[in-house]
Amino acid sequence: MEIVITELDAQSNPGLVTQEIQQGIDQLASLGGGRLVIPTGHFMTGAIELKSNVELHLESGAVLTFSDNQADYPVVSSRWEGVERQVYQPCIYAHDAVNISITGFGKLDGNGQNWWHVFREDREKLVHPRPQFVGFDNCDRVVLRDFQIENSPSWTIHPVNCQNVTIDNLSIKNPADSPNTDGIDPESCRNVRIANCQIDVGDDCIAIKAGTEENPERIACENITITNCTLLHGHGGVVLGSEMSGGIKNVTISNCVFKQTDRGIRLKSRRGRGGLVESLTVNNIIMDGTICPFVLNLYYFCGPKGKEDYVSDKTPYPVDRRTPEFKQIHFSNIIAKNVSSAAGYVYGLPEKVVSDVQFSNIQVEMVGQNAVADKPAMMAGIEPMTNRGFTLINADGVTFDNFQIKNFQGPAFNIQAAKHVQLINGTTSLQNEAE
């Protein structure tokens, strides 16, 4: 069955079509499912909720804009920054639903400008965290395909504890200075496929998460594939953590282009979080204009409790459930150009070192004379730097096979408290030799 929204163009009719859309979704769900069509034209709505077996379809030329009035967003319980809490309902929300989809070549506009302003300048007016754009909790068989999405109030697409999720051929655009507008953040999900997307946002382009230590249920995020994507201007191209207490495993990233993302592949966590990141492969990647292409940081200090001495202390602590770990991580066939800060930065914990990491067929070319100093990783005690080589501290079983660094200053590799490190067929070129 198909239902088409037929309200007047919102430019001539300033009223919301929230009721019409929700009634259509509810009717389709009651009949066993179907398609709700947003036709060509401009429509404005408040928060809506998808139901099982319902497809929201945006025809070419359809623009569905979401209200920036807090009153148009009911309060629901969901996960935000790794913790279950009361939040404003996402613009498009679903929970405990099966076989749901958003499709078509139209556009979703989150109208986030006022949300960003209030967050920056008048935060006490936000009774709850800003709405995410697409937030699905505990859903199965989810498809998001072909549409444009822009100006998200906060995180753009955030499935939590979902499985069998396909995200294909999306264009996601949030201004570079918009706060916390991550592109796609699967959290504690299984069997997620992200392909053919262009993501240009104000925070991490893709961030894989698994809850924090404050979440009683530790559910892994696993079996994630990311391929054929173009990632622009985010704080990180593809990020794992820092919310990773449930563990992240079996992640493959391939055939992607990163353009001016602050960092490329970035793993981040800290003491207290616990969790294990393992079985990550990254292959066939082009990066251009990053601060640092490879960051594995177990001293990440942002967020609650991140500034405590326990987090920053470089002496060993007892290993327990609170101890995070990174292992079985393989990078291959990667070119990183115009790198400003460092060729790579890996810093494990002395009590739980980063282990089994391979770099194969890697070319890193630093910016050289015009580099702007910055910190390769977000951790206490690190100073801004330019054109440095690869730092490796607290690691075991790391191989650099044909790892080439050009235009660097200082040592090509700064290796401390690491064992079983192999440098095979590597070449380096000093800055003064390249000039």
N, C-alpha and C positions, 0 to 999 in steps of 0.2 A: 504494500500500500504506500501511496505517496501523498503528502500534504504540502501545499505551497503557501508560504506566507504572502498575503496580498495587501498588507497595510500600505498607506501612502508613503511616498518618499519622505524620509525624515527631514530633508531640507525644507519641505513645505508643511510637514506635520511633526512638530517637535516632541510629540509624545513618544513614550517607549513602547516597544512591541514585546516586552518581556512576557506578558500574559499570553499573548497569541503564540509565541514560540513554545512556552512551557506547556500550554494546553495541547499543542500539536504533538509534542514529545510524549506527554502522558497518554494521549489518545492512541498513538501508535504502539506504545508499550503495552497498553491494555488489550490491544488486538493481536499481540504476538510479535510486533515489530514492523519496521518500514523506514521510509526515507522522508525527512523533513527538508524541504527545499527553500533556501533563501535566494530569491530571484535577483536578476540585475536591478540595481538600485541601491540607495543608501538607507540603512535602518539603524536605529539605536535601541539598545536593550540594557537591562540590568543583568545580574547573575542568572544563569540557567543551569539546569541539571539534566544530563543525559541519562537515559534508562536503557536497560538491556534490549538488545536487538534493534536499536535505533541508530540510523545514520543521519548526521547533520551535513547537508550538502550545500555548498556555496557555488552558485552558478557564476560563470565568467561575468565580471562587472558588478558582482554583488559585494557590498561593503557593509559588514556588521560591526558597528562601533559600540563600545561598552561605556556605560555611564561612569562618571567619576564621583558620584554621590555615595557616601558610605551607607546611606539608608537603603540603597538598592542591592546591598550585599548582606544576606543573612550570615549569622555566625555558625560555624561548624567546627567539629573537632577533626584536626588533621595534623600532619607532621610538618613542622617548619624548622629549618636549620637542625634537623636531626632529632627533634623532640616533639612528642605529642602535645598539642596545646589548642586553645581556642583561636581560630583565625577567621578573617573574613572569607566567605565562600569564594573559591576561584571563579573567574568569569564564566568558564565552562567547567562544570564539576560532575563527577560521577563517583559512586561508591558501591561496592559489592555488585557491580554490573558485569554482564557477559556480552561479548559481540557488539561492541560499540565503535563508532567511527565518525571522523570528521573528514570530509573529502571535498574536492572541487577546486576550481581555479579562481575563486573569489578571494576576498581579503577579510581578515579579522583585525580590528584596530582596538587596542586596549586603552587608548585615550589616557595614557599614564602620566601626562605632564603635571597635573594637579597632585596626583599621588606622590610623585617624586618631590614636588615642592614642599608638601606637608611633611614628608619624611625628613627632608633636609632642614627646614626652617621652623616647623611648628609641630614637632613630633608628638607632643602631649595630646594633640587632637586625634591621634591614631589610638583608639581604644584597643585594637588588635592588630597583628601584622597585616600589611597590605595584601590584597588578594593576588594570588598567582593567576596566570592567564588560563592555562589548561591544567587542572589538577585532578587526577584520577587516583582513588584509593581502593585497593583490594579488588581490582578488576582483571578480567581474563579475556583474551582475544580483542586487542585494541588496535585500531588502524587510524593513523593520521597521515593524509596524503594530499599533495599537490597545492595546498593553499598558501597564501602569504599571511604572515602574522607580524604585527609591529606594535611598538609603544606599550609593552607589557608593564603593568603596575609594579611587578617584582619578577620573580622567576617566571619564565615563559611556559615551559612544558615540564611538568613534575609528576610522573607516575610513581606511586608509592605502593610497594608490596603488590605489584601487578605482574602478570606473566603473559607471554606470547604477545609482545608489543612490537608493532611495525610502524616506523616513522620514516616516510619516504618522500623525497622531492619537495621539501618545505623550504620557504624563504623566510627567515626570521631576522627582523631588523629592529633594534632598539638603539637609541643614541649612545655613543661611546661614553658619555658622562652620566648616563642614567644609572641610579644606584641599585646594585644587586639584581640586575635584569639578566641573569643567566639564560642561556638558550635552552638546552635540553638537559634535565637532571634526573635520570632514572635512579630511584632510591629503593634498595632492598627488593629489586625486581629480578625476574628470571626470564631468559629467552627474549632479549631485546635486540631488534635490528634497526639501526639508524643508517640511512643511505641517501646519497644524492641530495644532501641538504646544503644550503648556503646560510651561514649563521654569522651575524654581525651585531654584537651586543655590548652592554656596559659592564659585563663581568665575565665569568667563565663561559666559553662557548658551549662545551659539553662537560658536565661534571657528574661523575659516577659516585654514588653515596650509599651508605648502609647504616644510618642512624648513629647516635652518639652514646656515650656511656650512661647518659641519663634516661635512655629509652629501655624499658624493661625487656622488650622482645628484641633479641639480636638476630635479625634476619639478613642473610647474605644477599649481595647483589652479584649475580653470576650469569654466565653465558651471554655476553654482550658483544655484538659486532658493530663496528663503525667503519663505513667505507664510502669512498667517492664523495667526500664532503669538502667544502671550502669554508674555512674558518677565519674570521676577520676581527681584528681590533679587540678581542676579549682579553681579560686578564690572564687566561690560560686557554690554549687550544683544546686539549683534552686533559681533564683533571680527574684524579682519583683521590677522594677524601675532601676535606679532612674528616667529615663524618663517615667513619668506616668501621664502627664498633662491631657490626655484624659480619664483617669480612667482605672482600671483593675478590672474585676469582673468575678465570676463564674469559679474558677480555682480549679481543683482537681489533686492532686499528690499522687500516690499510688504505693506500691510494688516496691520500688526502693532501690538500694544500693549506698551509697556515700562513696568513699574511698579517704581519704587524700584531700578532698576539703577544702580550707581554712575555709569556713563557710558552714553551711548546707542549711537550708531554710533562705533566707535573703530578707527582705523588706527594701528598702532604698529610701528616698526622703528628701526634705527640703523645707523651706519657699521659695515662689516664684514659685514653680512648680505647685501648685494646684493639683487637681485630687483626686480621691477616690479609694483606694484599698479595696474591700469588697468581702465577700463570697469566702473565700479560705479554702479548707480542705486538710489536709495532713495526710495520714494514711499508716501504715505498711511500715516503713522506717528503714533501718539499716545504721548507720553512723559509720565510723571508722577513727580516726585521724584528727578530725576537730579542728580548733582554738575555734570555738563557734558554737553549732548546731542550735541555734535559735537567729536570729537578726532581730528586728523591730526597725529601726533607722530613726527618722524624723529630724536628724541633720547631714545628710550625706554631706560631704564637698568637694568631688572630682568634678573636672570639672569646667567650666566657672561659675563665680560668687559664687562658693562654699565657698570661704574664707572671704566673706563679713561679717561684724559684724551682719547684719540682720539675717544671717543664724545661727550663733553660739550663739546669745543672749538667755539666759535662762529665761528672763522675758517675760510675755505675750504680744502678738501683737494683733491688731484687726483682726478678722476673715473675710476674703474676698476671692475672686476667686483665690488668690495666695496661700491659705492655703491648704496643703495636709492633708489627713486623712487616717488612717488604722482602719478597724473595721470588725467584723464577721469573725474571723480567728480561725480555730479549728485544733489542732494537736492531733493525737491519735496513740497508738501502735507503739512507736518509741524507738529504742535502739541506744544510742550514746556512743561509747567506745573511750578510749584514747583521751579525750578532754583536750586540753592544757590550755586554757585561762579562760573560764567561761562557766557555765552550760546554760546560756542564757542571752540575753541583750535586754531589751525592753525600749526604751526611746522615749516617745511621746512629743508633744509640750504642753506647759502649757495652751495655748488657744485652742488646739484641741487634746485632749488626745487619746491615743490608747484605743479602747473600744471593749467589747464583744470578749474576747480571751479565749479559753479553751485549757488546756493541760490535756490529759487523758491517763493513762497507759504509762508513760514516764520513761525510765531508762537512767541516765547519769552517766558515770563513768569517773572521771578525771584521767589524766596520773599519777599524784603523783609526786614523787621525781624528775623524769627526765624531767619534763615539761619545755618547752622553753617559756619565757615570750613573750606575744604578746597582741595586742589590739583586744578585741572582736568585736568592731565596728569601722568604720572609721568616727570619729567625733572629733571636737576640744575639747581639755581639758581632753581627756581620756589617761590614762597611761597604759603601758604594764603590764600585770598581769598573774599570773598562778594559776590554781586550785581554782578559785573563784566560788561562788555559782551563784544564779540567781539574776540579777539586774532588777528591775521593777520601772520605774519612769514616772510619768504623764500618768496614766492609770485609767480606770474605767470598772468594770465588768470583772475581770480576775479570772478564776478558775484553780487551780492545783489539779487534782484528781488522786491520786496514782502517784505522781511525785517523783521519787527516785533519790537521788544524792549521789554518793560515792566518797570518797577520796578528799574532798574539804577542803579548808582552809578558816577561817573567817565564817561569817554568811551564812547559807544555802540560805536565801532569804534576799536581800537588797531592801526593799520596801519603796519608798518615793513618796509623793504627789499622792497617789493612793487610790481609794475607791472601796468598794464592791469587795474586794479580798477574795477568799475562798481557804483555804488549807485543802484538804480532803484526808485522808488516805495516807499521804506522809511519807516517811522514809528517813533518812539521815545517812551517815556513815562518821565520821571524819577520816582524813588521818592517824592520829596516832593510831586510833583504828584498821585500816586495815593492818598496818604494822606488 
